[in-house]
Amino acid sequence: DYMFDGCPLIEEIPLFDMQSAISIAYMCQSCSSLKHVPLFNTPNLTICKNAFYRCFNVEGGALDLYNRLSLLGISSGYHAGTFAGCGADTTTGAEELAQIPSDWKNYN
């Protein structure tokens, strides 16, 4: 949780071992310069609330990660806001964001 929260200058998150992670809540919240959402392998994840909230400049990766996370059956209270605003300021990011269901984008 909160690993890179509020790091507005970070543009890239390295892909690291997340197989044991159970929560990435608020991990990259407000990382406004982030360009790509990493496709983490997170088979045990149960909480991802607001993980990429306000990452407005993401150009890709959000849809791929959503597709992986949605298979885990994470309840709505624990995935709310995960992709809120993620990629909204880029063409490709906005296209991906439009394909992600609203309960993953709405902040509760």
C-alpha atoms as one frame of an Amber mdcrd trajectory, in Angstrom:
protein
   0.000   0.000   0.000   1.029   3.615  -0.710   4.374   2.512  -2.227   4.649
   5.313  -4.815   1.693   7.392  -3.581   2.086  11.070  -4.379   5.211  10.744
  -6.541   4.205  13.175  -9.312   7.529  12.927 -11.171   7.764   9.139 -11.482
   7.205   8.086 -15.100   7.794   4.348 -14.888   7.243   1.638 -12.298   9.527
  -1.382 -12.608   7.914  -4.762 -12.995   8.821  -6.603  -9.813   7.673  -9.775
  -8.075   4.201  -9.207  -6.637   3.033 -12.824  -6.396   2.707 -12.634  -2.604
   1.048  -9.201  -2.506  -2.477  -9.065  -1.130  -2.933  -5.294  -1.458  -1.766
  -2.532  -3.791  -4.181   0.065  -2.411  -3.119   3.650  -3.206   0.135   2.298
  -4.687   0.493   4.903  -7.448  -2.216   7.360  -6.418  -1.516  10.818  -7.879
   1.513   9.698  -9.890   0.485  12.225 -12.511   3.526  11.648 -14.760   3.236
   7.855 -14.890   3.225   6.746 -18.542   2.416   3.035 -18.301   0.631   0.773
 -15.825   2.793  -2.312 -15.254   1.217  -5.722 -15.799   1.962  -7.112 -12.360
   1.434 -10.793 -11.635  -0.787 -10.592  -8.550  -2.582 -13.940  -8.067  -3.258
 -13.332  -4.341  -4.454  -9.739  -4.560  -7.607  -8.874  -2.614  -7.347  -5.057
  -2.418  -6.421  -2.593  -5.162  -8.512   0.431  -4.193  -7.276   3.693  -5.794
  -4.060   2.016  -6.994  -3.803   4.206 -10.130  -6.147   7.017  -9.093  -5.266
  10.342 -10.769  -2.531   8.892 -12.997  -3.788  11.159 -15.764  -0.889  10.750
 -18.218  -0.877   6.952 -18.506  -0.671   5.972 -22.167  -1.332   2.253 -21.736
  -1.399  -0.818 -19.566  -4.490  -0.023 -17.491  -6.792  -2.225 -19.556  -4.359
  -5.157 -19.471  -4.032  -4.911 -15.700  -7.804  -4.526 -15.288  -8.319  -7.695
 -17.357  -5.920  -9.587 -15.090  -7.347  -8.182 -11.848 -10.989  -8.676 -12.830
 -10.410 -12.434 -12.972  -9.536 -12.417  -9.259 -13.089 -11.564  -8.160 -12.076
  -8.608  -5.985 -15.182  -7.119  -4.346 -16.285  -3.650  -5.413 -15.380  -2.051
  -2.090 -11.815  -3.166  -2.590 -11.430  -2.189  -6.254 -13.276   1.139  -6.242
 -11.274   3.960  -7.808  -8.474   1.656  -8.972  -8.351   3.345 -12.378 -10.141
   6.648 -11.616  -8.792   9.203 -14.090  -6.037   6.801 -15.183  -4.969   7.891
 -18.663  -7.679  10.513 -18.990  -5.270  13.086 -20.461  -3.881  10.875 -23.256
  -5.637   9.540 -26.329  -4.678   5.892 -25.900  -5.104   6.013 -22.133  -8.582
   7.498 -22.444  -9.530   4.789 -24.935  -8.452   2.101 -22.477 -10.162   3.854
 -19.583 -13.455   3.908 -21.520 -13.355   0.089 -21.677 -12.942  -0.395 -17.929
 -16.233  -0.759 -15.999 -17.312   2.246 -13.967 -17.157   0.443 -10.617 -13.378
   0.174 -11.118 -13.153   3.905 -11.898 -15.598   5.463  -9.453 -14.160   6.588
  -6.164 -16.129   5.452  -3.098
